[in-house]
Amino acid sequence: MNEPIYATVREIVADALRVDPAALLPGTRLREELGADSMHLVTILIGLDAAFDVEFEATALPKTEVTMAWIVEHVDIVLSRRSK
């Protein structure tokens, strides 16, 4: 897992969901465990857009589980594509 991306994602998610960043582990499920709704997820996407200077599409979010690891991996993939 890309630690610099993970650290940034953790701060964005913690801020959007008003939780302690230390509680956000790679397997943490945002909807199921933290009660994130669609507005929370949009807020997280906006934070990711600003932090990484990339536009993330809400349609890319999985319909079921959204985990911290999934977000970090998705950000990493998008950033890798941008640098090519």
Secondary structure, DSSP 4 states (H G I P E B T S, - for coil): --HHHHHHHHHHHHHHHT--GGG--TT-BHHHHH---HHHHHHHHHHHHHHHT-PPPGGGS-SS--BHHHHHHHHHHHHHHHT-
